Amino acid sequence: MPKLILASNTKFLDIPNLNEHLDVPIQKAKILYITTGANKVDDVSFVERHLERVAERNLNYMSYDIEGKSETEISKTMDNYDIIHMEGGNTFHILKTIYTTNFDKILKRRLDEGMNYIGTSAGSYVMTPSIITATWNDRGFDRCRLEDFTALNYIPFILKAHYTKECRQSILDNAQGLKWPLKILTDNQAIAVNGDNYQLIGEGVEITLENFQNE
């Protein structure tokens, strides 16, 4: 059963009980950090900031871009790591590249073998049934001619990351008629997945559409 950490951003490193949800403590794990989502954004400082935090913690991180790589090359590289960390950025570009490189097939094999997965922002979205929530923000991202937003479907709900109170009305407006349940995360939260078990970890209480509607 795959173990996933689906986070809003890289503050997941500060969650005190993070290692309880991983097969290998993050301080001892070999982590492949996939930065492909940064290829289609103007500001890549979020990657640089994360790598600085990783260096401060002496974590064993290796940056890697799957774009332009063959299935064989990606597969051989992934065999050497305990954890995949899929960074955020342009969700559309990540999903399209996942399919064009057959990364989805490689990932399934490695998760079946016991590899753990950490997603942040877009890297979390691609593990859900759909990346539809990536269309809720007008950030000017290139949608890479992607018309089908079907994602990898490892969990039965979709995610909205980076929640602040300013997002509340936008979420309410866009959530009308959704086909899937919606989980909402602040930048201090993540969802730990262990097979069919889902647990909110990090700071603060769970934020739900029902909370909004009852306010």
PyMOL CGO cylinders between C-alpha atoms (Angstrom):
from pymol import cmd
from pymol.cgo import CYLINDER

trace = [
    CYLINDER, 0.00, 0.00, 0.00, 1.61, 3.31, -1.03, 0.3, 1, 1, 1, 1, 1, 1,
    CYLINDER, 1.61, 3.31, -1.03, 2.56, 5.91, 1.54, 0.3, 1, 1, 1, 1, 1, 1,
    CYLINDER, 2.56, 5.91, 1.54, 2.12, 9.48, 0.36, 0.3, 1, 1, 1, 1, 1, 1,
    CYLINDER, 2.12, 9.48, 0.36, 2.59, 12.89, 1.95, 0.3, 1, 1, 1, 1, 1, 1,
    CYLINDER, 2.59, 12.89, 1.95, 0.50, 15.43, 0.05, 0.3, 1, 1, 1, 1, 1, 1,
    CYLINDER, 0.50, 15.43, 0.05, 1.44, 18.90, 1.23, 0.3, 1, 1, 1, 1, 1, 1,
    CYLINDER, 1.44, 18.90, 1.23, 0.61, 22.47, 0.33, 0.3, 1, 1, 1, 1, 1, 1,
    CYLINDER, 0.61, 22.47, 0.33, 4.22, 23.59, 0.26, 0.3, 1, 1, 1, 1, 1, 1,
    CYLINDER, 4.22, 23.59, 0.26, 7.66, 22.65, 1.55, 0.3, 1, 1, 1, 1, 1, 1,
    CYLINDER, 7.66, 22.65, 1.55, 6.84, 23.58, 5.15, 0.3, 1, 1, 1, 1, 1, 1,
    CYLINDER, 6.84, 23.58, 5.15, 6.00, 19.89, 5.48, 0.3, 1, 1, 1, 1, 1, 1,
    CYLINDER, 6.00, 19.89, 5.48, 9.62, 19.56, 6.66, 0.3, 1, 1, 1, 1, 1, 1,
    CYLINDER, 9.62, 19.56, 6.66, 8.58, 21.25, 9.91, 0.3, 1, 1, 1, 1, 1, 1,
    CYLINDER, 8.58, 21.25, 9.91, 5.79, 18.79, 10.76, 0.3, 1, 1, 1, 1, 1, 1,
    CYLINDER, 5.79, 18.79, 10.76, 6.99, 17.13, 14.00, 0.3, 1, 1, 1, 1, 1, 1,
    CYLINDER, 6.99, 17.13, 14.00, 5.53, 13.67, 13.36, 0.3, 1, 1, 1, 1, 1, 1,
    CYLINDER, 5.53, 13.67, 13.36, 6.42, 13.50, 9.66, 0.3, 1, 1, 1, 1, 1, 1,
    CYLINDER, 6.42, 13.50, 9.66, 8.57, 10.38, 10.02, 0.3, 1, 1, 1, 1, 1, 1,
    CYLINDER, 8.57, 10.38, 10.02, 5.66, 8.43, 11.47, 0.3, 1, 1, 1, 1, 1, 1,
    CYLINDER, 5.66, 8.43, 11.47, 4.17, 8.47, 7.98, 0.3, 1, 1, 1, 1, 1, 1,
    CYLINDER, 4.17, 8.47, 7.98, 7.27, 7.41, 6.04, 0.3, 1, 1, 1, 1, 1, 1,
    CYLINDER, 7.27, 7.41, 6.04, 8.97, 4.04, 5.74, 0.3, 1, 1, 1, 1, 1, 1,
    CYLINDER, 8.97, 4.04, 5.74, 12.43, 5.63, 6.01, 0.3, 1, 1, 1, 1, 1, 1,
    CYLINDER, 12.43, 5.63, 6.01, 13.06, 8.67, 8.26, 0.3, 1, 1, 1, 1, 1, 1,
    CYLINDER, 13.06, 8.67, 8.26, 13.52, 11.67, 6.02, 0.3, 1, 1, 1, 1, 1, 1,
    CYLINDER, 13.52, 11.67, 6.02, 16.91, 12.35, 7.63, 0.3, 1, 1, 1, 1, 1, 1,
    CYLINDER, 16.91, 12.35, 7.63, 18.14, 8.94, 6.42, 0.3, 1, 1, 1, 1, 1, 1,
    CYLINDER, 18.14, 8.94, 6.42, 16.32, 8.70, 3.09, 0.3, 1, 1, 1, 1, 1, 1,
    CYLINDER, 16.32, 8.70, 3.09, 17.67, 9.22, -0.41, 0.3, 1, 1, 1, 1, 1, 1,
    CYLINDER, 17.67, 9.22, -0.41, 15.23, 11.69, -1.96, 0.3, 1, 1, 1, 1, 1, 1,
    CYLINDER, 15.23, 11.69, -1.96, 14.77, 12.39, -5.67, 0.3, 1, 1, 1, 1, 1, 1,
    CYLINDER, 14.77, 12.39, -5.67, 13.52, 15.97, -6.00, 0.3, 1, 1, 1, 1, 1, 1,
    CYLINDER, 13.52, 15.97, -6.00, 11.62, 16.40, -9.27, 0.3, 1, 1, 1, 1, 1, 1,
    CYLINDER, 11.62, 16.40, -9.27, 11.61, 20.05, -10.31, 0.3, 1, 1, 1, 1, 1, 1,
    CYLINDER, 11.61, 20.05, -10.31, 9.89, 19.71, -13.70, 0.3, 1, 1, 1, 1, 1, 1,
    CYLINDER, 9.89, 19.71, -13.70, 7.05, 22.04, -12.67, 0.3, 1, 1, 1, 1, 1, 1,
    CYLINDER, 7.05, 22.04, -12.67, 9.52, 24.93, -12.48, 0.3, 1, 1, 1, 1, 1, 1,
    CYLINDER, 9.52, 24.93, -12.48, 10.23, 24.70, -16.23, 0.3, 1, 1, 1, 1, 1, 1,
    CYLINDER, 10.23, 24.70, -16.23, 7.06, 26.59, -17.12, 0.3, 1, 1, 1, 1, 1, 1,
    CYLINDER, 7.06, 26.59, -17.12, 6.99, 29.36, -14.49, 0.3, 1, 1, 1, 1, 1, 1,
    CYLINDER, 6.99, 29.36, -14.49, 8.72, 32.73, -14.41, 0.3, 1, 1, 1, 1, 1, 1,
    CYLINDER, 8.72, 32.73, -14.41, 9.82, 32.65, -10.77, 0.3, 1, 1, 1, 1, 1, 1,
    CYLINDER, 9.82, 32.65, -10.77, 11.73, 29.53, -9.68, 0.3, 1, 1, 1, 1, 1, 1,
    CYLINDER, 11.73, 29.53, -9.68, 12.84, 30.92, -6.33, 0.3, 1, 1, 1, 1, 1, 1,
    CYLINDER, 12.84, 30.92, -6.33, 10.57, 28.43, -4.53, 0.3, 1, 1, 1, 1, 1, 1,
    CYLINDER, 10.57, 28.43, -4.53, 12.90, 25.63, -5.67, 0.3, 1, 1, 1, 1, 1, 1,
    CYLINDER, 12.90, 25.63, -5.67, 15.98, 27.54, -4.57, 0.3, 1, 1, 1, 1, 1, 1,
    CYLINDER, 15.98, 27.54, -4.57, 14.44, 28.26, -1.15, 0.3, 1, 1, 1, 1, 1, 1,
    CYLINDER, 14.44, 28.26, -1.15, 13.57, 24.63, -0.62, 0.3, 1, 1, 1, 1, 1, 1,
    CYLINDER, 13.57, 24.63, -0.62, 17.05, 23.45, -1.55, 0.3, 1, 1, 1, 1, 1, 1,
    CYLINDER, 17.05, 23.45, -1.55, 18.48, 25.94, 0.96, 0.3, 1, 1, 1, 1, 1, 1,
    CYLINDER, 18.48, 25.94, 0.96, 16.26, 24.49, 3.69, 0.3, 1, 1, 1, 1, 1, 1,
    CYLINDER, 16.26, 24.49, 3.69, 17.23, 20.98, 2.66, 0.3, 1, 1, 1, 1, 1, 1,
    CYLINDER, 17.23, 20.98, 2.66, 20.93, 21.88, 2.87, 0.3, 1, 1, 1, 1, 1, 1,
    CYLINDER, 20.93, 21.88, 2.87, 20.43, 23.36, 6.36, 0.3, 1, 1, 1, 1, 1, 1,
    CYLINDER, 20.43, 23.36, 6.36, 18.96, 20.03, 7.47, 0.3, 1, 1, 1, 1, 1, 1,
    CYLINDER, 18.96, 20.03, 7.47, 21.66, 17.96, 5.72, 0.3, 1, 1, 1, 1, 1, 1,
    CYLINDER, 21.66, 17.96, 5.72, 19.03, 15.96, 3.84, 0.3, 1, 1, 1, 1, 1, 1,
    CYLINDER, 19.03, 15.96, 3.84, 20.09, 13.71, 0.98, 0.3, 1, 1, 1, 1, 1, 1,
    CYLINDER, 20.09, 13.71, 0.98, 18.32, 15.45, -1.92, 0.3, 1, 1, 1, 1, 1, 1,
    CYLINDER, 18.32, 15.45, -1.92, 19.03, 15.09, -5.63, 0.3, 1, 1, 1, 1, 1, 1,
    CYLINDER, 19.03, 15.09, -5.63, 17.37, 17.51, -8.06, 0.3, 1, 1, 1, 1, 1, 1,
    CYLINDER, 17.37, 17.51, -8.06, 16.02, 15.88, -11.20, 0.3, 1, 1, 1, 1, 1, 1,
    CYLINDER, 16.02, 15.88, -11.20, 13.99, 16.94, -14.23, 0.3, 1, 1, 1, 1, 1, 1,
    CYLINDER, 13.99, 16.94, -14.23, 11.95, 14.26, -16.00, 0.3, 1, 1, 1, 1, 1, 1,
    CYLINDER, 11.95, 14.26, -16.00, 11.22, 16.43, -19.04, 0.3, 1, 1, 1, 1, 1, 1,
    CYLINDER, 11.22, 16.43, -19.04, 13.05, 15.14, -22.12, 0.3, 1, 1, 1, 1, 1, 1,
    CYLINDER, 13.05, 15.14, -22.12, 14.16, 11.94, -20.39, 0.3, 1, 1, 1, 1, 1, 1,
    CYLINDER, 14.16, 11.94, -20.39, 13.43, 8.45, -21.70, 0.3, 1, 1, 1, 1, 1, 1,
    CYLINDER, 13.43, 8.45, -21.70, 11.33, 5.98, -19.74, 0.3, 1, 1, 1, 1, 1, 1,
    CYLINDER, 11.33, 5.98, -19.74, 14.40, 3.79, -19.28, 0.3, 1, 1, 1, 1, 1, 1,
    CYLINDER, 14.40, 3.79, -19.28, 16.52, 6.66, -17.95, 0.3, 1, 1, 1, 1, 1, 1,
    CYLINDER, 16.52, 6.66, -17.95, 13.86, 7.79, -15.50, 0.3, 1, 1, 1, 1, 1, 1,
    CYLINDER, 13.86, 7.79, -15.50, 13.26, 4.23, -14.33, 0.3, 1, 1, 1, 1, 1, 1,
    CYLINDER, 13.26, 4.23, -14.33, 16.94, 3.57, -13.66, 0.3, 1, 1, 1, 1, 1, 1,
    CYLINDER, 16.94, 3.57, -13.66, 17.29, 6.82, -11.75, 0.3, 1, 1, 1, 1, 1, 1,
    CYLINDER, 17.29, 6.82, -11.75, 14.22, 6.23, -9.59, 0.3, 1, 1, 1, 1, 1, 1,
    CYLINDER, 14.22, 6.23, -9.59, 15.44, 2.77, -8.62, 0.3, 1, 1, 1, 1, 1, 1,
    CYLINDER, 15.44, 2.77, -8.62, 18.18, 4.41, -6.54, 0.3, 1, 1, 1, 1, 1, 1,
    CYLINDER, 18.18, 4.41, -6.54, 15.94, 6.44, -4.22, 0.3, 1, 1, 1, 1, 1, 1,
    CYLINDER, 15.94, 6.44, -4.22, 13.69, 5.87, -1.20, 0.3, 1, 1, 1, 1, 1, 1,
    CYLINDER, 13.69, 5.87, -1.20, 11.40, 8.87, -1.66, 0.3, 1, 1, 1, 1, 1, 1,
    CYLINDER, 11.40, 8.87, -1.66, 10.18, 10.89, -4.63, 0.3, 1, 1, 1, 1, 1, 1,
    CYLINDER, 10.18, 10.89, -4.63, 9.46, 14.53, -3.89, 0.3, 1, 1, 1, 1, 1, 1,
    CYLINDER, 9.46, 14.53, -3.89, 7.45, 16.06, -6.72, 0.3, 1, 1, 1, 1, 1, 1,
    CYLINDER, 7.45, 16.06, -6.72, 7.73, 19.83, -6.45, 0.3, 1, 1, 1, 1, 1, 1,
    CYLINDER, 7.73, 19.83, -6.45, 5.05, 22.26, -7.54, 0.3, 1, 1, 1, 1, 1, 1,
    CYLINDER, 5.05, 22.26, -7.54, 5.05, 24.89, -10.24, 0.3, 1, 1, 1, 1, 1, 1,
    CYLINDER, 5.05, 24.89, -10.24, 3.02, 24.55, -13.43, 0.3, 1, 1, 1, 1, 1, 1,
    CYLINDER, 3.02, 24.55, -13.43, 0.56, 21.74, -12.73, 0.3, 1, 1, 1, 1, 1, 1,
    CYLINDER, 0.56, 21.74, -12.73, -0.42, 21.41, -16.39, 0.3, 1, 1, 1, 1, 1, 1,
    CYLINDER, -0.42, 21.41, -16.39, 3.17, 20.97, -17.49, 0.3, 1, 1, 1, 1, 1, 1,
    CYLINDER, 3.17, 20.97, -17.49, 3.86, 18.40, -14.78, 0.3, 1, 1, 1, 1, 1, 1,
    CYLINDER, 3.86, 18.40, -14.78, 0.83, 16.29, -15.68, 0.3, 1, 1, 1, 1, 1, 1,
    CYLINDER, 0.83, 16.29, -15.68, 1.52, 16.42, -19.41, 0.3, 1, 1, 1, 1, 1, 1,
    CYLINDER, 1.52, 16.42, -19.41, 5.16, 15.44, -18.85, 0.3, 1, 1, 1, 1, 1, 1,
    CYLINDER, 5.16, 15.44, -18.85, 4.13, 12.60, -16.53, 0.3, 1, 1, 1, 1, 1, 1,
    CYLINDER, 4.13, 12.60, -16.53, 2.13, 11.07, -19.36, 0.3, 1, 1, 1, 1, 1, 1,
    CYLINDER, 2.13, 11.07, -19.36, 4.52, 11.78, -22.25, 0.3, 1, 1, 1, 1, 1, 1,
    CYLINDER, 4.52, 11.78, -22.25, 7.46, 10.18, -20.39, 0.3, 1, 1, 1, 1, 1, 1,
    CYLINDER, 7.46, 10.18, -20.39, 5.45, 7.25, -18.96, 0.3, 1, 1, 1, 1, 1, 1,
    CYLINDER, 5.45, 7.25, -18.96, 6.45, 8.48, -15.51, 0.3, 1, 1, 1, 1, 1, 1,
    CYLINDER, 6.45, 8.48, -15.51, 3.03, 7.37, -14.29, 0.3, 1, 1, 1, 1, 1, 1,
    CYLINDER, 3.03, 7.37, -14.29, 3.90, 3.73, -15.04, 0.3, 1, 1, 1, 1, 1, 1,
    CYLINDER, 3.90, 3.73, -15.04, 7.34, 3.99, -13.45, 0.3, 1, 1, 1, 1, 1, 1,
    CYLINDER, 7.34, 3.99, -13.45, 5.89, 5.64, -10.35, 0.3, 1, 1, 1, 1, 1, 1,
    CYLINDER, 5.89, 5.64, -10.35, 3.28, 2.91, -9.93, 0.3, 1, 1, 1, 1, 1, 1,
    CYLINDER, 3.28, 2.91, -9.93, 5.95, 0.23, -10.09, 0.3, 1, 1, 1, 1, 1, 1,
    CYLINDER, 5.95, 0.23, -10.09, 8.16, 1.99, -7.54, 0.3, 1, 1, 1, 1, 1, 1,
    CYLINDER, 8.16, 1.99, -7.54, 5.27, 2.70, -5.17, 0.3, 1, 1, 1, 1, 1, 1,
    CYLINDER, 5.27, 2.70, -5.17, 4.28, -0.96, -5.39, 0.3, 1, 1, 1, 1, 1, 1,
    CYLINDER, 4.28, -0.96, -5.39, 7.87, -1.80, -4.44, 0.3, 1, 1, 1, 1, 1, 1,
    CYLINDER, 7.87, -1.80, -4.44, 7.70, 0.41, -1.35, 0.3, 1, 1, 1, 1, 1, 1,
    CYLINDER, 7.70, 0.41, -1.35, 8.95, 3.81, -2.49, 0.3, 1, 1, 1, 1, 1, 1,
    CYLINDER, 8.95, 3.81, -2.49, 7.29, 6.73, -0.68, 0.3, 1, 1, 1, 1, 1, 1,
    CYLINDER, 7.29, 6.73, -0.68, 5.98, 9.88, -2.38, 0.3, 1, 1, 1, 1, 1, 1,
    CYLINDER, 5.98, 9.88, -2.38, 5.94, 13.48, -1.21, 0.3, 1, 1, 1, 1, 1, 1,
    CYLINDER, 5.94, 13.48, -1.21, 4.05, 16.05, -3.23, 0.3, 1, 1, 1, 1, 1, 1,
    CYLINDER, 4.05, 16.05, -3.23, 3.97, 19.79, -2.72, 0.3, 1, 1, 1, 1, 1, 1,
    CYLINDER, 3.97, 19.79, -2.72, 1.27, 21.96, -4.33, 0.3, 1, 1, 1, 1, 1, 1,
    CYLINDER, 1.27, 21.96, -4.33, 1.09, 20.80, -7.97, 0.3, 1, 1, 1, 1, 1, 1,
    CYLINDER, 1.09, 20.80, -7.97, 3.05, 17.72, -6.97, 0.3, 1, 1, 1, 1, 1, 1,
    CYLINDER, 3.05, 17.72, -6.97, 0.13, 16.86, -4.68, 0.3, 1, 1, 1, 1, 1, 1,
    CYLINDER, 0.13, 16.86, -4.68, -2.55, 17.73, -7.23, 0.3, 1, 1, 1, 1, 1, 1,
    CYLINDER, -2.55, 17.73, -7.23, -1.28, 15.19, -9.76, 0.3, 1, 1, 1, 1, 1, 1,
    CYLINDER, -1.28, 15.19, -9.76, -1.93, 12.34, -7.31, 0.3, 1, 1, 1, 1, 1, 1,
    CYLINDER, -1.93, 12.34, -7.31, -5.65, 13.15, -7.13, 0.3, 1, 1, 1, 1, 1, 1,
    CYLINDER, -5.65, 13.15, -7.13, -8.39, 12.24, -9.65, 0.3, 1, 1, 1, 1, 1, 1,
    CYLINDER, -8.39, 12.24, -9.65, -8.12, 15.64, -11.38, 0.3, 1, 1, 1, 1, 1, 1,
    CYLINDER, -8.12, 15.64, -11.38, -6.01, 18.79, -11.41, 0.3, 1, 1, 1, 1, 1, 1,
    CYLINDER, -6.01, 18.79, -11.41, -9.15, 20.90, -11.90, 0.3, 1, 1, 1, 1, 1, 1,
    CYLINDER, -9.15, 20.90, -11.90, -8.28, 23.07, -8.88, 0.3, 1, 1, 1, 1, 1, 1,
    CYLINDER, -8.28, 23.07, -8.88, -5.23, 24.33, -10.79, 0.3, 1, 1, 1, 1, 1, 1,
    CYLINDER, -5.23, 24.33, -10.79, -7.69, 26.20, -13.02, 0.3, 1, 1, 1, 1, 1, 1,
    CYLINDER, -7.69, 26.20, -13.02, -9.17, 28.11, -10.10, 0.3, 1, 1, 1, 1, 1, 1,
    CYLINDER, -9.17, 28.11, -10.10, -6.31, 30.63, -10.01, 0.3, 1, 1, 1, 1, 1, 1,
    CYLINDER, -6.31, 30.63, -10.01, -5.56, 32.98, -12.88, 0.3, 1, 1, 1, 1, 1, 1,
    CYLINDER, -5.56, 32.98, -12.88, -1.78, 32.88, -12.53, 0.3, 1, 1, 1, 1, 1, 1,
    CYLINDER, -1.78, 32.88, -12.53, -1.11, 33.09, -16.24, 0.3, 1, 1, 1, 1, 1, 1,
    CYLINDER, -1.11, 33.09, -16.24, 0.40, 29.61, -16.45, 0.3, 1, 1, 1, 1, 1, 1,
    CYLINDER, 0.40, 29.61, -16.45, 0.76, 27.98, -19.85, 0.3, 1, 1, 1, 1, 1, 1,
    CYLINDER, 0.76, 27.98, -19.85, -1.77, 25.14, -19.91, 0.3, 1, 1, 1, 1, 1, 1,
    CYLINDER, -1.77, 25.14, -19.91, 0.42, 23.31, -22.43, 0.3, 1, 1, 1, 1, 1, 1,
    CYLINDER, 0.42, 23.31, -22.43, -2.59, 22.51, -24.65, 0.3, 1, 1, 1, 1, 1, 1,
    CYLINDER, -2.59, 22.51, -24.65, -3.80, 20.16, -21.93, 0.3, 1, 1, 1, 1, 1, 1,
    CYLINDER, -3.80, 20.16, -21.93, -7.54, 19.65, -22.25, 0.3, 1, 1, 1, 1, 1, 1,
    CYLINDER, -7.54, 19.65, -22.25, -7.97, 16.51, -20.16, 0.3, 1, 1, 1, 1, 1, 1,
    CYLINDER, -7.97, 16.51, -20.16, -7.22, 17.24, -16.49, 0.3, 1, 1, 1, 1, 1, 1,
    CYLINDER, -7.22, 17.24, -16.49, -7.46, 13.59, -15.41, 0.3, 1, 1, 1, 1, 1, 1,
    CYLINDER, -7.46, 13.59, -15.41, -4.64, 12.91, -12.94, 0.3, 1, 1, 1, 1, 1, 1,
    CYLINDER, -4.64, 12.91, -12.94, -3.14, 9.77, -11.37, 0.3, 1, 1, 1, 1, 1, 1,
    CYLINDER, -3.14, 9.77, -11.37, -6.06, 9.01, -9.02, 0.3, 1, 1, 1, 1, 1, 1,
    CYLINDER, -6.06, 9.01, -9.02, -4.15, 7.59, -6.04, 0.3, 1, 1, 1, 1, 1, 1,
    CYLINDER, -4.15, 7.59, -6.04, -6.67, 9.18, -3.67, 0.3, 1, 1, 1, 1, 1, 1,
    CYLINDER, -6.67, 9.18, -3.67, -10.46, 9.60, -4.00, 0.3, 1, 1, 1, 1, 1, 1,
    CYLINDER, -10.46, 9.60, -4.00, -10.57, 13.37, -3.43, 0.3, 1, 1, 1, 1, 1, 1,
    CYLINDER, -10.57, 13.37, -3.43, -9.13, 16.50, -4.98, 0.3, 1, 1, 1, 1, 1, 1,
    CYLINDER, -9.13, 16.50, -4.98, -7.00, 19.11, -3.22, 0.3, 1, 1, 1, 1, 1, 1,
    CYLINDER, -7.00, 19.11, -3.22, -6.84, 22.87, -2.92, 0.3, 1, 1, 1, 1, 1, 1,
    CYLINDER, -6.84, 22.87, -2.92, -3.49, 24.02, -1.57, 0.3, 1, 1, 1, 1, 1, 1,
    CYLINDER, -3.49, 24.02, -1.57, -2.29, 27.39, -0.23, 0.3, 1, 1, 1, 1, 1, 1,
    CYLINDER, -2.29, 27.39, -0.23, -5.54, 28.22, 1.55, 0.3, 1, 1, 1, 1, 1, 1,
    CYLINDER, -5.54, 28.22, 1.55, -5.92, 31.66, 3.11, 0.3, 1, 1, 1, 1, 1, 1,
    CYLINDER, -5.92, 31.66, 3.11, -9.12, 33.42, 4.14, 0.3, 1, 1, 1, 1, 1, 1,
    CYLINDER, -9.12, 33.42, 4.14, -8.87, 35.49, 0.97, 0.3, 1, 1, 1, 1, 1, 1,
    CYLINDER, -8.87, 35.49, 0.97, -9.42, 32.27, -1.04, 0.3, 1, 1, 1, 1, 1, 1,
    CYLINDER, -9.42, 32.27, -1.04, -12.69, 31.41, 0.67, 0.3, 1, 1, 1, 1, 1, 1,
    CYLINDER, -12.69, 31.41, 0.67, -15.17, 32.87, -1.82, 0.3, 1, 1, 1, 1, 1, 1,
    CYLINDER, -15.17, 32.87, -1.82, -13.23, 31.63, -4.83, 0.3, 1, 1, 1, 1, 1, 1,
    CYLINDER, -13.23, 31.63, -4.83, -13.29, 28.10, -3.42, 0.3, 1, 1, 1, 1, 1, 1,
    CYLINDER, -13.29, 28.10, -3.42, -17.02, 28.30, -2.73, 0.3, 1, 1, 1, 1, 1, 1,
    CYLINDER, -17.02, 28.30, -2.73, -17.70, 29.56, -6.26, 0.3, 1, 1, 1, 1, 1, 1,
    CYLINDER, -17.70, 29.56, -6.26, -15.54, 26.97, -7.99, 0.3, 1, 1, 1, 1, 1, 1,
    CYLINDER, -15.54, 26.97, -7.99, -16.56, 24.01, -5.85, 0.3, 1, 1, 1, 1, 1, 1,
    CYLINDER, -16.56, 24.01, -5.85, -20.12, 24.07, -7.14, 0.3, 1, 1, 1, 1, 1, 1,
    CYLINDER, -20.12, 24.07, -7.14, -20.93, 20.78, -8.89, 0.3, 1, 1, 1, 1, 1, 1,
    CYLINDER, -20.93, 20.78, -8.89, -17.61, 19.06, -8.20, 0.3, 1, 1, 1, 1, 1, 1,
    CYLINDER, -17.61, 19.06, -8.20, -17.59, 15.32, -8.92, 0.3, 1, 1, 1, 1, 1, 1,
    CYLINDER, -17.59, 15.32, -8.92, -15.18, 14.58, -6.07, 0.3, 1, 1, 1, 1, 1, 1,
    CYLINDER, -15.18, 14.58, -6.07, -14.84, 15.50, -2.40, 0.3, 1, 1, 1, 1, 1, 1,
    CYLINDER, -14.84, 15.50, -2.40, -12.52, 18.46, -1.79, 0.3, 1, 1, 1, 1, 1, 1,
    CYLINDER, -12.52, 18.46, -1.79, -9.76, 18.67, 0.82, 0.3, 1, 1, 1, 1, 1, 1,
    CYLINDER, -9.76, 18.67, 0.82, -8.36, 22.12, 1.61, 0.3, 1, 1, 1, 1, 1, 1,
    CYLINDER, -8.36, 22.12, 1.61, -4.83, 22.69, 2.93, 0.3, 1, 1, 1, 1, 1, 1,
    CYLINDER, -4.83, 22.69, 2.93, -3.05, 25.68, 4.40, 0.3, 1, 1, 1, 1, 1, 1,
    CYLINDER, -3.05, 25.68, 4.40, 0.69, 26.00, 3.85, 0.3, 1, 1, 1, 1, 1, 1,
    CYLINDER, 0.69, 26.00, 3.85, 1.25, 24.45, 7.28, 0.3, 1, 1, 1, 1, 1, 1,
    CYLINDER, 1.25, 24.45, 7.28, -0.72, 21.28, 6.56, 0.3, 1, 1, 1, 1, 1, 1,
    CYLINDER, -0.72, 21.28, 6.56, -0.45, 18.03, 4.64, 0.3, 1, 1, 1, 1, 1, 1,
    CYLINDER, -0.45, 18.03, 4.64, -2.40, 14.82, 4.24, 0.3, 1, 1, 1, 1, 1, 1,
    CYLINDER, -2.40, 14.82, 4.24, -0.62, 11.58, 5.08, 0.3, 1, 1, 1, 1, 1, 1,
    CYLINDER, -0.62, 11.58, 5.08, -1.87, 8.67, 2.98, 0.3, 1, 1, 1, 1, 1, 1,
    CYLINDER, -1.87, 8.67, 2.98, -1.29, 5.06, 3.95, 0.3, 1, 1, 1, 1, 1, 1,
    CYLINDER, -1.29, 5.06, 3.95, -3.30, 2.87, 1.61, 0.3, 1, 1, 1, 1, 1, 1,
    CYLINDER, -3.30, 2.87, 1.61, -6.93, 3.79, 2.23, 0.3, 1, 1, 1, 1, 1, 1,
    CYLINDER, -6.93, 3.79, 2.23, -6.16, 5.76, 5.40, 0.3, 1, 1, 1, 1, 1, 1,
    CYLINDER, -6.16, 5.76, 5.40, -5.96, 9.55, 5.21, 0.3, 1, 1, 1, 1, 1, 1,
    CYLINDER, -5.96, 9.55, 5.21, -4.78, 11.76, 8.07, 0.3, 1, 1, 1, 1, 1, 1,
    CYLINDER, -4.78, 11.76, 8.07, -4.44, 15.53, 8.27, 0.3, 1, 1, 1, 1, 1, 1,
    CYLINDER, -4.44, 15.53, 8.27, -1.04, 16.43, 9.73, 0.3, 1, 1, 1, 1, 1, 1,
    CYLINDER, -1.04, 16.43, 9.73, 0.57, 19.75, 10.55, 0.3, 1, 1, 1, 1, 1, 1,
    CYLINDER, 0.57, 19.75, 10.55, -0.84, 22.84, 12.22, 0.3, 1, 1, 1, 1, 1, 1,
    CYLINDER, -0.84, 22.84, 12.22, -4.46, 23.84, 12.60, 0.3, 1, 1, 1, 1, 1, 1,
    CYLINDER, -4.46, 23.84, 12.60, -7.85, 22.22, 12.20, 0.3, 1, 1, 1, 1, 1, 1,
    CYLINDER, -7.85, 22.22, 12.20, -9.31, 20.77, 9.04, 0.3, 1, 1, 1, 1, 1, 1,
    CYLINDER, -9.31, 20.77, 9.04, -10.86, 23.35, 6.72, 0.3, 1, 1, 1, 1, 1, 1,
    CYLINDER, -10.86, 23.35, 6.72, -14.02, 22.20, 4.93, 0.3, 1, 1, 1, 1, 1, 1,
    CYLINDER, -14.02, 22.20, 4.93, -16.67, 23.59, 2.63, 0.3, 1, 1, 1, 1, 1, 1,
    CYLINDER, -16.67, 23.59, 2.63, -19.17, 22.87, 5.39, 0.3, 1, 1, 1, 1, 1, 1,
    CYLINDER, -19.17, 22.87, 5.39, -17.25, 25.26, 7.67, 0.3, 1, 1, 1, 1, 1, 1,
    CYLINDER, -17.25, 25.26, 7.67, -17.60, 28.01, 5.05, 0.3, 1, 1, 1, 1, 1, 1,
    CYLINDER, -17.60, 28.01, 5.05, -21.30, 27.40, 4.52, 0.3, 1, 1, 1, 1, 1, 1,
    CYLINDER, -21.30, 27.40, 4.52, -22.03, 27.45, 8.25, 0.3, 1, 1, 1, 1, 1, 1,
    CYLINDER, -22.03, 27.45, 8.25, -20.21, 30.73, 8.90, 0.3, 1, 1, 1, 1, 1, 1,
]
cmd.load_cgo(trace, "trace")
